[in-house]
Amino acid sequence: MPDQGFLSRFIGGLRFPQLFFLAAILLGVDLVVPDVIPFLDEVLLALLTAMLAMMRRRDPQPDPGPPGRIEKNVTPR
C-alpha cells in the first residue's frame, strides 16, 4: 500500500485535483465498458489523466521591489 504522506502531498500539489479524479474515474469505467475502436479512447483518457497529474500548482513569485531596496524585519521577537 502506498504511503499516505506521499498521496496527500501528491494530491495537495495538483492544480485541479477534482479534474484529475474525474479523469481517473472515467478511465477506469472506460477500461471496463467495451467500445467500437479498441484502446483509442483508453489511450486518450490515460494521456488526459497524465497531463492533469503533471499540472502542479505554481508558487507565487515574491515581488522583488525596486533595485537597491532593503527589507526591514519588523516582526517582534
CYANA upper distance limits for C-alpha pairs under 8 A (distance plus 0.5 A):
  2 PRO  CA      6 PHE  CA      7.89
  2 PRO  CA      7 LEU  CA      7.86
  3 ASP  CA      7 LEU  CA      7.07
  4 GLN  CA      8 SER  CA      6.67
  5 GLY  CA      9 ARG  CA      6.61
  6 PHE  CA     10 PHE  CA      6.53
  7 LEU  CA     11 ILE  CA      6.55
  8 SER  CA     12 GLY  CA      6.27
  9 ARG  CA     13 GLY  CA      6.54
 10 PHE  CA     14 LEU  CA      7.20
 11 ILE  CA     17 PRO  CA      6.80
 12 GLY  CA     17 PRO  CA      8.29
 13 GLY  CA     56 ARG  CA      6.22
 13 GLY  CA     57 ARG  CA      6.40
 14 LEU  CA     52 LEU  CA      8.38
 14 LEU  CA     53 ALA  CA      7.16
 14 LEU  CA     54 MET  CA      8.26
 14 LEU  CA     55 MET  CA      6.73
 14 LEU  CA     56 ARG  CA      5.24
 14 LEU  CA     57 ARG  CA      6.33
 15 ARG  CA     55 MET  CA      6.52
 15 ARG  CA     56 ARG  CA      5.69
 15 ARG  CA     57 ARG  CA      5.23
 16 PHE  CA     20 PHE  CA      6.90
 16 PHE  CA     52 LEU  CA      7.66
 16 PHE  CA     55 MET  CA      8.21
 17 PRO  CA     21 PHE  CA      6.75
 18 GLN  CA     22 LEU  CA      6.64
 19 LEU  CA     23 ALA  CA      6.57
 19 LEU  CA     52 LEU  CA      7.79
 20 PHE  CA     24 ALA  CA      6.62
 20 PHE  CA     49 THR  CA      6.48
 20 PHE  CA     52 LEU  CA      6.07
 20 PHE  CA     53 ALA  CA      6.98
 21 PHE  CA     25 ILE  CA      6.57
 22 LEU  CA     26 LEU  CA      6.62
 23 ALA  CA     27 LEU  CA      6.54
 23 ALA  CA     45 LEU  CA      7.22
 23 ALA  CA     48 LEU  CA      7.51
 23 ALA  CA     49 THR  CA      5.96
 24 ALA  CA     28 GLY  CA      6.75
 24 ALA  CA     45 LEU  CA      8.44
 24 ALA  CA     46 ALA  CA      8.34
 24 ALA  CA     49 THR  CA      6.54
 25 ILE  CA     29 VAL  CA      6.74
 26 LEU  CA     30 ASP  CA      6.41
 26 LEU  CA     45 LEU  CA      8.04
 27 LEU  CA     31 LEU  CA      6.65
 27 LEU  CA     42 GLU  CA      6.91
 27 LEU  CA     45 LEU  CA      6.16
 27 LEU  CA     46 ALA  CA      7.08
 28 GLY  CA     32 VAL  CA      7.26
 29 VAL  CA     33 VAL  CA      6.82
 30 ASP  CA     34 PRO  CA      8.09
 30 ASP  CA     41 ASP  CA      8.19
 30 ASP  CA     42 GLU  CA      7.01
 31 LEU  CA     42 GLU  CA      7.02
 34 PRO  CA     38 PRO  CA      8.29
 37 ILE  CA     41 ASP  CA      8.35
 38 PRO  CA     42 GLU  CA      8.50
 39 PHE  CA     43 VAL  CA      6.45
 40 LEU  CA     44 LEU  CA      6.90
 41 ASP  CA     45 LEU  CA      6.52
 42 GLU  CA     46 ALA  CA      6.52
 43 VAL  CA     47 LEU  CA      6.66
 44 LEU  CA     48 LEU  CA      6.69
 45 LEU  CA     49 THR  CA      6.56
 46 ALA  CA     50 ALA  CA      6.64
 47 LEU  CA     51 MET  CA      6.58
 48 LEU  CA     52 LEU  CA      6.71
 49 THR  CA     53 ALA  CA      6.69
 50 ALA  CA     54 MET  CA      6.79
 51 MET  CA     55 MET  CA      7.03
 65 GLY  CA     69 ARG  CA      7.35
